[in-house]
Amino acid sequence: MSGLTPSLFGRDLLTLAAWTRDEIAGVLDLASAIKADPASYRSALAGRVGVLLFEKPSLRTRVSFEVGFARLGGHAIYLEHIHSLIGEREAIKDYAKNLERWSDVVIARVFEHRTLEELATYSSKPVVNALSDLTHPCQALADMLTLRERLGSLEEKKLAYIGDGNNVCHSLMLASSIMGVDLVVVTPPGYEPTPEMSRLSGERAGASGASLKITNELSALEGCDAVYTDAWVSMGQADEAGKRLEAFRDYQVNNALMASAGPDALFMHCLPAKRGVEVTDSVVDSARSVVYDQAENRMHAQNALLMNLLGESD
């Protein structure tokens, strides 16, 4: 099948750290082709089965994968693990070895990244990270696709991420650095991305010629093509809510902050958004907002990803 990137066949996607610029670009190119002409790809995953293992609730991730499989002629099976985490009822090794006999790919949304690593260690079939505490690579692929659609290209563009240096931030750092997008990460003191993710992203930025700046200063947003934020309190952090809301209160994305970024800056959010907390209604509902484009593009980017990981159908 044309449009596939051979080096991705059979690969896991736990983070984007080991991916090249050409590999990400290949996924984005194919995603754009699928989006433009879905009828030509309705049998691309014919006979393929994906298992969705979800320890966390989901709207966009679950629906985009299930609908994506259906539109490409494949089938997705959803296994809820909200009340019984992966590895509690049965060893992760045994879980992986069973699933590889029945399915073509395992897509897991988990609390701890090590769960994904163990699944990938024991599964002979690709394992895809649908969100972990460390990274959210499928979201970053959709984000790059959305930016490219809206800005025409990724080269010489400047993106700002404001808020918590979390899993979404980590994947955005990696994707931007690999693709040559200048990125500034603005967080409250003590909420910066991890040193290891900062190091990895910095190395990739050096190779691509992009810049990566991590700061606590809101003035760094000036001149950005897009401003991205995420929830300040994620699942599993309810006991920290009061402390976090106090620490982040000056980092809300509102009209004044968007004006400081620039008159044409896009607004991005991976959703779900806490309206009136990390972002105001006036921003998320504005003409600048591309949050629903990002949500739609989750499906297109993931479809292209799956086609590349699974190769041609028999």
Short mmCIF file of the C-alpha atoms (twelve columns), coordinates in Angstrom:
data_MODEL
# 
_entry.id   MODEL 
# 
loop_
_atom_site.group_PDB 
_atom_site.id 
_atom_site.type_symbol 
_atom_site.label_atom_id 
_atom_site.label_alt_id 
_atom_site.label_comp_id 
_atom_site.label_asym_id 
_atom_site.label_seq_id 
_atom_site.Cartn_x 
_atom_site.Cartn_y 
_atom_site.Cartn_z 
_atom_site.pdbx_PDB_model_num 
ATOM 1   C CA . MET A 1   0.000   0.000   0.000  1 
ATOM 2   C CA . SER A 2   1.430   3.374   -0.981 1 
ATOM 3   C CA . GLY A 3   2.076   5.976   1.672  1 
ATOM 4   C CA . LEU A 4   3.405   3.597   4.324  1 
ATOM 5   C CA . THR A 5   6.717   4.091   6.087  1 
ATOM 6   C CA . PRO A 6   8.451   0.665   6.172  1 
ATOM 7   C CA . SER A 7   10.575  1.433   9.243  1 
ATOM 8   C CA . LEU A 8   7.406   1.682   11.364 1 
ATOM 9   C CA . PHE A 9   6.071   -1.797  10.579 1 
ATOM 10  C CA . GLY A 10  5.758   -3.900  13.736 1 
ATOM 11  C CA . ARG A 11  6.996   -1.071  15.989 1 
ATOM 12  C CA . ASP A 12  5.610   -0.094  19.383 1 
ATOM 13  C CA . LEU A 13  4.671   3.499   20.116 1 
ATOM 14  C CA . LEU A 14  5.316   4.151   23.805 1 
ATOM 15  C CA . THR A 15  6.916   7.567   23.288 1 
ATOM 16  C CA . LEU A 16  8.089   9.514   20.243 1 
ATOM 17  C CA . ALA A 17  11.670  9.686   21.557 1 
ATOM 18  C CA . ALA A 18  13.036  7.126   19.074 1 
ATOM 19  C CA . TRP A 19  11.068  8.397   16.071 1 
ATOM 20  C CA . THR A 20  12.632  10.364  13.248 1 
ATOM 21  C CA . ARG A 21  11.381  13.457  11.484 1 
ATOM 22  C CA . ASP A 22  10.669  11.441  8.340  1 
ATOM 23  C CA . GLU A 23  8.688   8.828   10.285 1 
ATOM 24  C CA . ILE A 24  6.447   11.409  11.934 1 
ATOM 25  C CA . ALA A 25  6.072   13.278  8.632  1 
ATOM 26  C CA . GLY A 26  5.106   9.998   6.942  1 
ATOM 27  C CA . VAL A 27  2.296   9.446   9.465  1 
ATOM 28  C CA . LEU A 28  1.092   13.033  9.047  1 
ATOM 29  C CA . ASP A 29  1.145   12.764  5.249  1 
ATOM 30  C CA . LEU A 30  -0.877  9.570   5.326  1 
ATOM 31  C CA . ALA A 31  -3.300  11.042  7.883  1 
ATOM 32  C CA . SER A 32  -3.928  13.970  5.547  1 
ATOM 33  C CA . ALA A 33  -4.527  11.579  2.642  1 
ATOM 34  C CA . ILE A 34  -6.999  9.495   4.652  1 
ATOM 35  C CA . LYS A 35  -8.827  12.607  5.803  1 
ATOM 36  C CA . ALA A 36  -9.095  13.939  2.246  1 
ATOM 37  C CA . ASP A 37  -10.253 10.666  0.681  1 
ATOM 38  C CA . PRO A 38  -11.593 8.253   3.319  1 
ATOM 39  C CA . ALA A 39  -13.326 6.009   0.777  1 
ATOM 40  C CA . SER A 40  -9.977  4.924   -0.668 1 
ATOM 41  C CA . TYR A 41  -8.913  3.511   2.718  1 
ATOM 42  C CA . ARG A 42  -12.101 1.743   3.849  1 
ATOM 43  C CA . SER A 43  -10.419 -1.663  3.616  1 
ATOM 44  C CA . ALA A 44  -6.968  -0.632  4.847  1 
ATOM 45  C CA . LEU A 45  -7.347  -2.573  8.114  1 
ATOM 46  C CA . ALA A 46  -9.617  -5.329  6.793  1 
ATOM 47  C CA . GLY A 47  -9.320  -8.405  8.989  1 
ATOM 48  C CA . ARG A 48  -7.274  -6.566  11.633 1 
ATOM 49  C CA . VAL A 49  -8.259  -6.534  15.297 1 
ATOM 50  C CA . GLY A 50  -7.144  -4.086  17.960 1 
ATOM 51  C CA . VAL A 51  -7.668  -4.522  21.702 1 
ATOM 52  C CA . LEU A 52  -8.224  -1.366  23.754 1 
ATOM 53  C CA . LEU A 53  -7.146  -1.705  27.392 1 
ATOM 54  C CA . PHE A 54  -8.308  1.330   29.380 1 
ATOM 55  C CA . GLU A 55  -7.515  1.936   33.043 1 
ATOM 56  C CA . LYS A 56  -8.840  5.514   32.749 1 
ATOM 57  C CA . PRO A 57  -12.129 6.950   31.444 1 
ATOM 58  C CA . SER A 58  -12.042 8.367   27.929 1 
ATOM 59  C CA . LEU A 59  -14.132 10.110  25.307 1 
ATOM 60  C CA . ARG A 60  -11.817 11.131  22.448 1 
ATOM 61  C CA . THR A 61  -9.300  8.292   22.750 1 
ATOM 62  C CA . ARG A 62  -11.811 5.463   22.900 1 
ATOM 63  C CA . VAL A 63  -14.217 6.770   20.277 1 
ATOM 64  C CA . SER A 64  -11.491 7.868   17.851 1 
ATOM 65  C CA . PHE A 65  -9.840  4.442   17.943 1 
ATOM 66  C CA . GLU A 66  -13.103 2.478   17.702 1 
ATOM 67  C CA . VAL A 67  -14.543 4.600   14.894 1 
ATOM 68  C CA . GLY A 68  -11.167 4.669   13.167 1 
ATOM 69  C CA . PHE A 69  -10.928 0.878   13.109 1 
ATOM 70  C CA . ALA A 70  -14.490 0.635   11.769 1 
ATOM 71  C CA . ARG A 71  -13.866 3.170   8.994  1 
ATOM 72  C CA . LEU A 72  -10.777 1.289   7.845  1 
ATOM 73  C CA . GLY A 73  -12.543 -2.076  7.831  1 
ATOM 74  C CA . GLY A 74  -11.041 -3.416  11.065 1 
ATOM 75  C CA . HIS A 75  -12.500 -4.237  14.459 1 
ATOM 76  C CA . ALA A 76  -11.739 -2.903  17.943 1 
ATOM 77  C CA . ILE A 77  -12.484 -4.658  21.226 1 
ATOM 78  C CA . TYR A 78  -12.748 -2.509  24.366 1 
ATOM 79  C CA . LEU A 79  -11.697 -3.977  27.717 1 
ATOM 80  C CA . GLU A 80  -12.393 -1.728  30.697 1 
ATOM 81  C CA . HIS A 81  -9.865  -1.826  33.515 1 
ATOM 82  C CA . ILE A 82  -11.105 1.100   35.585 1 
ATOM 83  C CA . HIS A 83  -12.003 -1.153  38.516 1 
ATOM 84  C CA . SER A 84  -9.251  -3.740  38.023 1 
ATOM 85  C CA . LEU A 85  -5.911  -2.437  36.839 1 
ATOM 86  C CA . ILE A 86  -3.921  -4.356  34.249 1 
ATOM 87  C CA . GLY A 87  -1.794  -6.910  36.076 1 
ATOM 88  C CA . GLU A 88  -4.008  -7.249  39.167 1 
ATOM 89  C CA . ARG A 89  -6.162  -10.183 38.035 1 
ATOM 90  C CA . GLU A 90  -3.514  -11.757 35.822 1 
ATOM 91  C CA . ALA A 91  0.194   -11.165 35.331 1 
ATOM 92  C CA . ILE A 92  0.931   -8.600  32.624 1 
ATOM 93  C CA . LYS A 93  3.210   -11.111 30.904 1 
ATOM 94  C CA . ASP A 94  0.376   -13.648 30.618 1 
ATOM 95  C CA . TYR A 95  -2.036  -10.945 29.530 1 
ATOM 96  C CA . ALA A 96  0.289   -9.864  26.719 1 
ATOM 97  C CA . LYS A 97  1.043   -13.413 25.588 1 
ATOM 98  C CA . ASN A 98  -2.678  -14.203 25.345 1 
ATOM 99  C CA . LEU A 99  -3.627  -11.028 23.500 1 
ATOM 100 C CA . GLU A 100 -0.911  -11.501 20.882 1 
ATOM 101 C CA . ARG A 101 -2.569  -14.793 19.845 1 
ATOM 102 C CA . TRP A 102 -5.897  -13.104 19.053 1 
ATOM 103 C CA . SER A 103 -5.214  -9.497  18.079 1 
ATOM 104 C CA . ASP A 104 -2.926  -7.476  15.828 1 
ATOM 105 C CA . VAL A 105 -2.268  -4.519  18.124 1 
ATOM 106 C CA . VAL A 106 -2.742  -3.591  21.790 1 
ATOM 107 C CA . ILE A 107 -3.750  -0.011  22.571 1 
ATOM 108 C CA . ALA A 108 -3.475  0.800   26.263 1 
ATOM 109 C CA . ARG A 109 -4.489  3.826   28.350 1 
ATOM 110 C CA . VAL A 110 -2.835  3.396   31.726 1 
ATOM 111 C CA . PHE A 111 -1.862  5.140   34.933 1 
ATOM 112 C CA . GLU A 112 1.766   4.010   35.014 1 
ATOM 113 C CA . HIS A 113 4.061   4.009   31.987 1 
ATOM 114 C CA . ARG A 114 5.812   0.878   33.242 1 
ATOM 115 C CA . THR A 115 2.596   -1.069  32.496 1 
ATOM 116 C CA . LEU A 116 3.038   -0.217  28.807 1 
ATOM 117 C CA . GLU A 117 6.704   -1.131  28.918 1 
ATOM 118 C CA . GLU A 118 5.895   -4.539  30.368 1 
ATOM 119 C CA . LEU A 119 3.133   -5.171  27.822 1 
ATOM 120 C CA . ALA A 120 5.562   -4.285  25.039 1 
ATOM 121 C CA . THR A 121 8.282   -6.505  26.494 1 
ATOM 122 C CA . TYR A 122 6.126   -9.606  26.318 1 
ATOM 123 C CA . SER A 123 3.906   -8.901  23.290 1 
ATOM 124 C CA . SER A 124 5.110   -9.806  19.812 1 
ATOM 125 C CA . LYS A 125 2.458   -7.454  18.424 1 
ATOM 126 C CA . PRO A 126 2.708   -3.650  18.492 1 
ATOM 127 C CA . VAL A 127 1.722   -1.835  21.678 1 
ATOM 128 C CA . VAL A 128 0.417   1.729   21.377 1 
ATOM 129 C CA . ASN A 129 0.392   4.244   24.213 1 
ATOM 130 C CA . ALA A 130 -3.092  5.773   24.382 1 
ATOM 131 C CA . LEU A 131 -1.968  7.824   27.430 1 
ATOM 132 C CA . SER A 132 0.277   7.160   30.401 1 
ATOM 133 C CA . ASP A 133 1.584   9.259   33.244 1 
ATOM 134 C CA . LEU A 134 4.724   9.941   31.185 1 
ATOM 135 C CA . THR A 135 3.584   10.642  27.624 1 
ATOM 136 C CA . HIS A 136 0.600   10.928  25.261 1 
ATOM 137 C CA . PRO A 137 2.113   10.421  21.782 1 
ATOM 138 C CA . CYS A 138 -1.134  9.937   19.842 1 
ATOM 139 C CA . GLN A 139 -2.254  13.360  21.000 1 
ATOM 140 C CA . ALA A 140 1.024   14.907  19.860 1 
ATOM 141 C CA . LEU A 141 0.634   13.397  16.379 1 
ATOM 142 C CA . ALA A 142 -2.849  14.922  16.132 1 
ATOM 143 C CA . ASP A 143 -1.465  18.240  17.359 1 
ATOM 144 C CA . MET A 144 1.241   18.306  14.697 1 
ATOM 145 C CA . LEU A 145 -1.339  17.450  12.042 1 
ATOM 146 C CA . THR A 146 -3.604  20.283  13.232 1 
ATOM 147 C CA . LEU A 147 -0.779  22.823  13.288 1 
ATOM 148 C CA . ARG A 148 0.326   21.814  9.810  1 
ATOM 149 C CA . GLU A 149 -3.226  22.167  8.474  1 
ATOM 150 C CA . ARG A 150 -3.709  25.607  10.006 1 
ATOM 151 C CA . LEU A 151 -0.242  27.089  9.511  1 
ATOM 152 C CA . GLY A 152 0.663   25.499  6.181  1 
ATOM 153 C CA . SER A 153 3.839   23.891  7.497  1 
ATOM 154 C CA . LEU A 154 5.698   23.239  10.743 1 
ATOM 155 C CA . GLU A 155 8.983   24.840  9.744  1 
ATOM 156 C CA . GLU A 156 9.914   28.071  11.516 1 
ATOM 157 C CA . LYS A 157 6.749   28.029  13.597 1 
ATOM 158 C CA . LYS A 158 6.647   28.863  17.308 1 
ATOM 159 C CA . LEU A 159 4.405   27.022  19.746 1 
ATOM 160 C CA . ALA A 160 3.849   27.848  23.410 1 
ATOM 161 C CA . TYR A 161 2.670   25.362  26.018 1 
ATOM 162 C CA . ILE A 162 1.431   26.874  29.275 1 
ATOM 163 C CA . GLY A 163 0.491   24.986  32.414 1 
ATOM 164 C CA . ASP A 164 1.565   21.696  33.931 1 
ATOM 165 C CA . GLY A 165 4.697   19.962  32.639 1 
ATOM 166 C CA . ASN A 166 2.768   16.708  32.308 1 
ATOM 167 C CA . ASN A 167 2.385   13.813  29.866 1 
ATOM 168 C CA . VAL A 168 0.838   15.984  27.144 1 
ATOM 169 C CA . CYS A 169 3.626   18.519  27.571 1 
ATOM 170 C CA . HIS A 170 6.282   15.777  27.332 1 
ATOM 171 C CA . SER A 171 4.934   14.430  24.047 1 
ATOM 172 C CA . LEU A 172 4.508   17.920  22.632 1 
ATOM 173 C CA . MET A 173 8.138   18.649  23.530 1 
ATOM 174 C CA . LEU A 174 9.362   15.534  21.733 1 
ATOM 175 C CA . ALA A 175 7.183   16.002  18.643 1 
ATOM 176 C CA . SER A 176 8.002   19.693  18.302 1 
ATOM 177 C CA . SER A 177 11.723  19.163  18.780 1 
ATOM 178 C CA . ILE A 178 11.872  16.358  16.231 1 
ATOM 179 C CA . MET A 179 9.785   18.254  13.675 1 
ATOM 180 C CA . GLY A 180 11.725  21.509  13.967 1 
ATOM 181 C CA . VAL A 181 9.024   23.520  15.754 1 
ATOM 182 C CA . ASP A 182 10.284  26.138  18.200 1 
ATOM 183 C CA . LEU A 183 8.650   25.476  21.565 1 
ATOM 184 C CA . VAL A 184 8.475   27.468  24.764 1 
ATOM 185 C CA . VAL A 185 7.120   25.695  27.856 1 
ATOM 186 C CA . VAL A 186 5.781   28.040  30.538 1 
ATOM 187 C CA . THR A 187 4.954   26.512  33.924 1 
ATOM 188 C CA . PRO A 188 4.629   27.662  37.530 1 
ATOM 189 C CA . PRO A 189 7.770   27.013  39.605 1 
ATOM 190 C CA . GLY A 190 7.939   23.364  40.620 1 
ATOM 191 C CA . TYR A 191 5.718   22.102  37.803 1 
ATOM 192 C CA . GLU A 192 8.297   21.934  35.010 1 
ATOM 193 C CA . PRO A 193 8.598   18.866  32.732 1 
ATOM 194 C CA . THR A 194 10.869  16.095  34.007 1 
ATOM 195 C CA . PRO A 195 14.625  16.540  33.618 1 
ATOM 196 C CA . GLU A 196 14.852  13.400  31.468 1 
ATOM 197 C CA . MET A 197 12.160  14.540  29.038 1 
ATOM 198 C CA . SER A 198 13.744  17.975  28.926 1 
ATOM 199 C CA . ARG A 199 17.116  16.390  28.112 1 
ATOM 200 C CA . LEU A 200 15.739  14.102  25.403 1 
ATOM 201 C CA . SER A 201 13.754  16.904  23.797 1 
ATOM 202 C CA . GLY A 202 16.716  19.265  23.969 1 
ATOM 203 C CA . GLU A 203 18.900  16.745  22.136 1 
ATOM 204 C CA . ARG A 204 16.328  16.356  19.392 1 
ATOM 205 C CA . ALA A 205 15.848  20.106  19.111 1 
ATOM 206 C CA . GLY A 206 19.593  20.457  18.645 1 
ATOM 207 C CA . ALA A 207 19.516  17.916  15.822 1 
ATOM 208 C CA . SER A 208 16.554  19.509  14.025 1 
ATOM 209 C CA . GLY A 209 17.586  23.123  14.519 1 
ATOM 210 C CA . ALA A 210 14.534  23.905  16.658 1 
ATOM 211 C CA . SER A 211 14.655  25.832  19.911 1 
ATOM 212 C CA . LEU A 212 13.282  24.602  23.231 1 
ATOM 213 C CA . LYS A 213 12.852  26.971  26.152 1 
ATOM 214 C CA . ILE A 214 11.475  26.027  29.576 1 
ATOM 215 C CA . THR A 215 10.598  28.963  31.793 1 
ATOM 216 C CA . ASN A 216 8.233   30.300  34.456 1 
ATOM 217 C CA . GLU A 217 7.885   33.672  32.712 1 
ATOM 218 C CA . LEU A 218 4.607   34.493  30.943 1 
ATOM 219 C CA . SER A 219 6.390   37.061  28.782 1 
ATOM 220 C CA . ALA A 220 7.899   34.150  26.812 1 
ATOM 221 C CA . LEU A 221 4.556   33.697  25.019 1 
ATOM 222 C CA . GLU A 222 5.111   36.745  22.832 1 
ATOM 223 C CA . GLY A 223 5.219   36.061  19.113 1 
ATOM 224 C CA . CYS A 224 3.831   32.508  19.235 1 
ATOM 225 C CA . ASP A 225 1.805   31.004  16.407 1 
ATOM 226 C CA . ALA A 226 -0.206  28.880  18.847 1 
ATOM 227 C CA . VAL A 227 -0.826  28.655  22.591 1 
ATOM 228 C CA . TYR A 228 -1.534  25.236  24.096 1 
ATOM 229 C CA . THR A 229 -2.772  24.376  27.574 1 
ATOM 230 C CA . ASP A 230 -4.093  21.355  29.469 1 
ATOM 231 C CA . ALA A 231 -6.006  20.651  32.669 1 
ATOM 232 C CA . TRP A 232 -4.265  21.745  35.854 1 
ATOM 233 C CA . VAL A 233 -5.623  18.809  37.859 1 
ATOM 234 C CA . SER A 234 -5.531  15.432  36.107 1 
ATOM 235 C CA . MET A 235 -7.039  12.069  37.050 1 
ATOM 236 C CA . GLY A 236 -5.421  10.776  40.211 1 
ATOM 237 C CA . GLN A 237 -4.457  14.274  41.440 1 
ATOM 238 C CA . ALA A 238 -7.665  15.227  43.284 1 
ATOM 239 C CA . ASP A 239 -5.842  15.377  46.624 1 
ATOM 240 C CA . GLU A 240 -3.549  18.065  45.167 1 
ATOM 241 C CA . ALA A 241 -6.346  20.175  43.672 1 
ATOM 242 C CA . GLY A 242 -6.212  23.065  46.129 1 
ATOM 243 C CA . LYS A 243 -2.439  23.387  45.956 1 
ATOM 244 C CA . ARG A 244 -2.412  23.184  42.184 1 
ATOM 245 C CA . LEU A 245 -5.170  25.738  41.654 1 
ATOM 246 C CA . GLU A 246 -3.295  28.209  43.804 1 
ATOM 247 C CA . ALA A 247 0.014   27.591  42.002 1 
ATOM 248 C CA . PHE A 248 -1.510  27.909  38.527 1 
ATOM 249 C CA . ARG A 249 -3.925  30.816  39.024 1 
ATOM 250 C CA . ASP A 250 -1.764  33.320  37.097 1 
ATOM 251 C CA . TYR A 251 -1.349  30.902  34.167 1 
ATOM 252 C CA . GLN A 252 -4.954  30.852  32.954 1 
ATOM 253 C CA . VAL A 253 -5.330  31.252  29.183 1 
ATOM 254 C CA . ASN A 254 -7.671  34.220  28.793 1 
ATOM 255 C CA . ASN A 255 -8.138  37.031  26.293 1 
ATOM 256 C CA . ALA A 256 -5.335  39.104  27.802 1 
ATOM 257 C CA . LEU A 257 -2.862  36.245  27.628 1 
ATOM 258 C CA . MET A 258 -3.812  35.411  24.039 1 
ATOM 259 C CA . ALA A 259 -3.352  39.081  23.118 1 
ATOM 260 C CA . SER A 260 0.160   38.952  24.556 1 
ATOM 261 C CA . ALA A 261 0.960   35.953  22.337 1 
ATOM 262 C CA . GLY A 262 -0.111  37.734  19.165 1 
ATOM 263 C CA . PRO A 263 -3.237  38.731  17.224 1 
ATOM 264 C CA . ASP A 264 -3.317  35.583  15.097 1 
ATOM 265 C CA . ALA A 265 -2.210  32.964  17.638 1 
ATOM 266 C CA . LEU A 266 -4.230  29.749  17.609 1 
ATOM 267 C CA . PHE A 267 -5.556  28.218  20.830 1 
ATOM 268 C CA . MET A 268 -5.019  24.492  21.458 1 
ATOM 269 C CA . HIS A 269 -6.172  22.106  24.178 1 
ATOM 270 C CA . CYS A 270 -6.182  18.309  24.203 1 
ATOM 271 C CA . LEU A 271 -9.518  18.260  26.126 1 
ATOM 272 C CA . PRO A 272 -11.316 17.736  28.401 1 
ATOM 273 C CA . ALA A 273 -11.101 21.390  29.417 1 
ATOM 274 C CA . LYS A 274 -12.114 22.818  32.747 1 
ATOM 275 C CA . ARG A 275 -13.796 25.943  31.435 1 
ATOM 276 C CA . GLY A 276 -13.160 28.917  33.661 1 
ATOM 277 C CA . VAL A 277 -10.122 27.259  35.229 1 
ATOM 278 C CA . GLU A 278 -7.150  26.769  32.858 1 
ATOM 279 C CA . VAL A 279 -8.983  28.520  29.998 1 
ATOM 280 C CA . THR A 280 -11.907 30.893  29.687 1 
ATOM 281 C CA . ASP A 281 -14.999 30.274  27.583 1 
ATOM 282 C CA . SER A 282 -14.172 33.325  25.479 1 
ATOM 283 C CA . VAL A 283 -10.922 31.677  24.345 1 
ATOM 284 C CA . VAL A 284 -12.000 28.064  23.908 1 
ATOM 285 C CA . ASP A 285 -15.075 29.145  21.925 1 
ATOM 286 C CA . SER A 286 -13.280 31.785  19.858 1 
ATOM 287 C CA . ALA A 287 -12.458 31.711  16.159 1 
ATOM 288 C CA . ARG A 288 -8.819  31.153  17.169 1 
ATOM 289 C CA . SER A 289 -9.645  27.868  18.865 1 
ATOM 290 C CA . VAL A 290 -8.745  24.619  17.066 1 
ATOM 291 C CA . VAL A 291 -9.633  22.244  19.900 1 
ATOM 292 C CA . TYR A 292 -12.251 20.353  17.886 1 
ATOM 293 C CA . ASP A 293 -9.895  20.073  14.927 1 
ATOM 294 C CA . GLN A 294 -7.409  18.449  17.315 1 
ATOM 295 C CA . ALA A 295 -10.110 16.054  18.517 1 
ATOM 296 C CA . GLU A 296 -11.090 15.057  14.970 1 
ATOM 297 C CA . ASN A 297 -7.465  14.674  13.977 1 
ATOM 298 C CA . ARG A 298 -6.895  12.145  16.750 1 
ATOM 299 C CA . MET A 299 -8.770  9.648   14.551 1 
ATOM 300 C CA . HIS A 300 -6.975  10.510  11.320 1 
ATOM 301 C CA . ALA A 301 -3.504  10.486  12.908 1 
ATOM 302 C CA . GLN A 302 -4.210  7.234   14.741 1 
ATOM 303 C CA . ASN A 303 -5.573  5.599   11.588 1 
ATOM 304 C CA . ALA A 304 -2.372  6.496   9.760  1 
ATOM 305 C CA . LEU A 305 -0.334  5.260   12.716 1 
ATOM 306 C CA . LEU A 306 -2.128  1.898   12.782 1 
ATOM 307 C CA . MET A 307 -1.736  1.409   9.053  1 
ATOM 308 C CA . ASN A 308 1.993   1.994   9.375  1 
ATOM 309 C CA . LEU A 309 2.453   -0.272  12.398 1 
ATOM 310 C CA . LEU A 310 0.384   -3.109  10.917 1 
ATOM 311 C CA . GLY A 311 1.411   -2.865  7.267  1 
ATOM 312 C CA . GLU A 312 -0.682  -4.048  4.371  1 
ATOM 313 C CA . SER A 313 -3.739  -6.232  4.943  1 
ATOM 314 C CA . ASP A 314 -3.649  -9.692  3.399  1 
# 
